[in-house]
Amino acid sequence: MRRGSTDDLVFTIPYLIHCCSTFTELAAGRAVEAETGGVGLLRNTVVQSNQEHREAGMQDLTETGITAAVLQQMADTPDPRLREIMAAAVKHLHAFAREVSLTPEEWLYGIKFMTEVGQACTPFRQEFILLSDTLGLSRMVNILHDGRAETVGTETSLLGPFYRNDSPRLRLGDSIAKEPGAASGGREIGLFGTVRDEAGVPVVDATVEVWQTDPDGAYDLQAADPTAMDWRAQFRTDEAGRYWFRATLPLGYTIPLDGPVGRMIGAQRRHGCRPAHTHFLIGAPGYRELVTAIYYGQDPYIDSDTVFGVSQSLIVEPRPDVPGSPFPALHSVRFDFTLARAAKGDETSRVGADPSTLAGSGQPAGVGAREAARGA
């Protein structure tokens, strides 16, 4: 098709369609079955509804009338939250189509794009999370979630598409790299600080998960063997709420550009780069899970992160002779984290997931794990 300014808009419609259809499949199916007691009752309900619609007299649908007709059919959705989400999604999708005067060609291109996004997902690659990140939707959900907190904690950032469950448990002071320091080809640094609550009381035995790129700007999921873990670990804070470990100064990187999201970024003439950063996932009983990252201020893309994850309060710079550093011979970063108290509805703070928990296997037949992950 013709590639022009409408291409960028076309990429957004199918994303919402996917979210809505997935939510419908998971929630609506269960809710309707529970409400009606089975498929037979559901069929009878549909037949009765269709009969009542015919008796009321069918009307020709217009570009505005179709929205009302869809909303009417969904009006009896038993789950109130599903009903709210789907009604809003339909209204915005229809308004979008009217605003840009969406053509059949563009609609089909969007469907093809979303199909390719799904096909690019594997147990080692999550193209949908990458799409959400690059459209700013992940950051939007983060901001909304922060606004619902009952107490103030450290500002959040993105979990991203490269998080993995079950990272190795290391001792405080260890390096998160299997080959630390010069052996890895990078500049070794120290990271340390304290995890506290909003009153400044240290949080003892908090879990501190960390992960980052290697000195070449790649995650372990992008390695030749994506099943091996490196440049990630989890620690426990000590009796004073302290953590400390060694890492290598990470390198900023370009997001995967070999898939459909990469083509979208290219069509929009965006650089597709993320500034160097180290991810943190911190949790303890009674506290809201903290998903955040620290960003290294000298990176050239610190002001234009392609997934909108950077906040001023999260920017750091490794320095020599940092007071209290357990690593006097290394440039270090001290960053203290504040955990907010858990509240109702705080089941998760993760806008992202381990790819293996979301994908059965999106890879084409005959493609192994290594081949499927190399572009991840």
N, C-alpha and C positions, 0 to 999 in steps of 0.2 A: 504494500500500500504506500501511498504518499506519506513521507515522514516529515511532519512539520510541527507547528506549535501545538496542534491538538494531540500529538502523541503523548506529551507529558500528562495531559489530562486523562487520556484513555487509560493510562496505567493505574489511576486511582480507583475507577469504578469497580473493576473485578476484584480488587482487594477487599472492598466492603462486601461484595457479593459472597466471596469466600467465607469471610468471618460470619456473615449472617447465616449462610447455609450450614456451616459447621455447627454453629450454636443451635440452629433448628434441629439438626440431626441428633445432637446429644441431649438437648433439654426438652424439646417439644415432643419427641417420640416418647420419652419416659413420662412426661407430664400428661399427655393425652391418654396413654395406655392406663396410667394409674387412675385418671379421672373417670374414664368410661368403662374400665373393667375388661377391655379386650378389643380385638379387631372387629368383631361382629357388631358391637355397639357403635364403634366409630363409623363403620360403613352405613349403618342405619341413620346415624346423625347426619352424614354427608348427603344421603339421599333425601332426607327430610328437608335439609337446608336448600338443596337444589330445587326441590318442588316449591318451597315457599318463595324462592327467588323468581321462578317462572310465573307463579301466581301474581306476584307483585308487578310483573311487567318488565321485560328486559329493556335496557336502554343502550343506545349506541355509545361507545366509549370515546372520549376526547382525550387530548394530551393532559388535561387536568382531571378528567373524570376517572381515568384509569387508576390514579392514585387513591381516590376515595373508594373505588371498587375493591382494590387489594386490601386496604385497611379494614373494610367491612368484613371481608372473608376471614381476616385474622382476628377479628374483634373478640371472639370467644376463646382465645388461647388461655388455657387454665393457669399457666404459670405467669404471674403478673410481671416479673422482671423480663421474661422472654417477650411478653406482649409489648412492653415498653421499648425494648431494644429493637425489635423487628419493625415496629411502627415508625420509630425515628429513622431507622436505616432505609426503609422504603421511601419515606418522605424526602430524605436527602438524596438518595439515588435518583429518584424521578426528577427532583429539582435540578440536579446536576445534568441529567440528560437533556432537559429543556434548555438550560442555560447555554450549553455548548452546541445545541442542536445536533446531538450525536447521530452519526450515520451508521447504516448497517455494516459498512466496511470497518469503521472504527470499533464498533461493538464487537465484531468477530475478532479483530486484532487483539482487543483486550481479553477476550476469552482464551485465545491462543496463548497470550502472555501468561495468564494465570495457570493454565495447564502446564506450561513449561516450568513455572516456579515450583509447582508441586512435583514435577518429574525430577527436578534438580535436588530434591531433599533426599538425604540418606541418613543412616544412623550416625554419620560423622559430619553432616552438613545440613544447616537449617536455612534454606533460602527464604522461607516466609518470614522468619524473624529478621533476617537481613533486609527484606523489603520493608517491613514495619519500621525498622530502625532508620532506614534512609528516607522514608516519608515523614519522619518526625512523629509517627504515631506512638512508638514506644516511649519517647520522651514525654509526650503529652500524657500518657497513662501514668508515668512516673510522677509528673507534676500534680496530677489529680490525686494520686495516692498520698503524696506528701501533704496535700492540703487537708486530708481527712485525719491526720495524726492528732492525737489529743495532747501530746507534749512535743517539744521541738528536739530533734536529733540532728546528726550530721546530714548534710544534703545528700540526696541519692544520685545515682547515675545508672547507666544501663548494664544489665547482666550480659547482654550480647549473645551472639550465636556460638560462642566458643567455650561456654561453661561446661564442665563435666562433673558428674557426681563421683563420689568416692575417690577424691584426690588423696595422695598418700599423707599419712600423719607423720609429721616430723617434730623433732625437739626444738625448743626455742633456741635461736642462734644458728640453726642449720641454714644451708643454702637451698633454695627451691630448684636450683639447676642441678642436674645429675653430674655435670662437669662444671663446677663453679669457677668464677674468676677468669683468669687468662686462658685457662684450658678451653673455655667456651668461645673464646675470641672476642669477648666483651669486657666492659669496664664494671668491675664488681662494686656494688654499693650496699649500704646498710639501711634498713627500714625499721623503725621502732616507734613506740608510743604507748598510750594507755587507753583502755576502753572504760568509759564511765557512763553513769546514768545522768539524767538532766540535772540532778542535784550535785553532781561532781563526785559521787561515790563510785569507787572502782568496781567493775563487774568481774568477779572472779570466775575462772573456768569457762569463759566465753569461747565459742568456736570462731576462729579467724581463718577463713579460706582465702587464698590468694592465687592469682594466675595472671600470666602476661605472655608477651611474645619473647622469642629469643633475640639475640643481638642482630639477627638478619631481618627481624620484623615478621616472623612466622610463628603461629601457634602449633602445638604438638599435633592438633587435629589435621594440620596441613602437611605433616611430614610423610615420608615414604611409607612409614608404618603408623597409621593413625591410632592403632590400638595401644601404643606405648604412651605413657604419660611423662611429661617433663615440663619444667617452668611453671609448676603449680604444686600447691601443698596446702595442708591445714595444720593450724597450731591451736593451742589452748592458752589463754591468758593465765598468768601466775597469781599468787595470793594478793598481789597489789594491782591486778588488772592489767599488767603489762604484757606486751608482745614484742618480739624482736626477731629478725631473720635477715639473711643475706640474699641478694638477687644480683642480676646484671642489669645495667641501665637498658631498658627496653628501647626498641626502635619503633617509630611510627610506621604505619603501613598503609597500603592501598587495600580496600576491601576487595573480596573476590569479584573480578570483572569478567570472568569467563562464562557467566551464566546470564539468565534473563535480567536480573537486577543490575548486573554490570552493563548490559546493553541500554537499560533505562538511564543509568548514570551518564553513559556516553552520549545518548540522545539529548540529554539536558545540559551538556557541556559542563558537567561538574567534575572536580578533580578526583573525587572518590577516596580521599585520604583521611586517615584518623591520626591524631597526634599521639605520641608515645604516652602510655599509661600503664598502671598496675591495678587490676581489679581486686576488690575486697567484698567478701560476703560474711557478715558477722552476726552471730545469733547467741541468745542465752534465754533460758526459761523466764517468762514474765515480761520479755521485751519484744518490741517490734523488730523483725529481722531487717538488717541494714544491708542494702545492695548499693555499692558505690564504687568509686575509683579515684585514684590520685593521678593528676596529669602533669607532665613535666614541661615547665613553662618555656623552655628554649626551643621547643618544637615549632617549625615554621607553620604548622597547620593548627596551632592552639586556638586561633580565632575563627576557624572555619571547619570545624569537625563535621565530616559528612553525615554523621548520625546524631549530631546535636547533643552530645553527652557532656560537654565541658561546662563547668560552673566556676566562677571566680574563686569561690571558697575551697575548691579542690585542686588548685594549681600549686605545685611545689617545685623546689629546685634542690638537688643534692648539693651539700656544702661540706667543707672540711671543718673539723673541730666543732661539731654541733654539741652544745652542752648536754651532758647526760648520755651521750651515745655509747652503746656497748661495743662499738666498732671504731676505736680511735684512729686506726690506720686507714679507714675508708671515708670517702664522701658519704654523707648520710642524710636521711630525711626523717624528721620527727613529725608524726601526724597522730593526734589524739582524736579518738572517735567518741561520739555521744549516742547512746541508744535511747530511743523513745520507749515509753511504757506501752505494752501491748494493749489493744482495745478490741472491742467487738468488731468483727469484720476484717481483722488483720491476719487472716489465714496465711497469706503469702504476700511478699513484696517483690516477687521475682517477675519482671517483665522480660521473660526469656526462659530458656530451659536447656538441659543437656539434650543435644539432637537425638541421641539414642532413645530417649523416652517419648519422642514424638513421631518417630518414623519406624514403621515395620521394616520396610525396605523399599525406598523409592528408586533404587538403582535399576538400570536396564538389566535384562537377563544376561548372564555371562560376565557381568562386570563385578569384580571383587572389591573388597573394602578399600584396598590401597588405591586402585584406579578411581573409585568413586569419590574418594576424599581429596585427591591431589589438587583439585581446584577449589576446595572448600574455603 
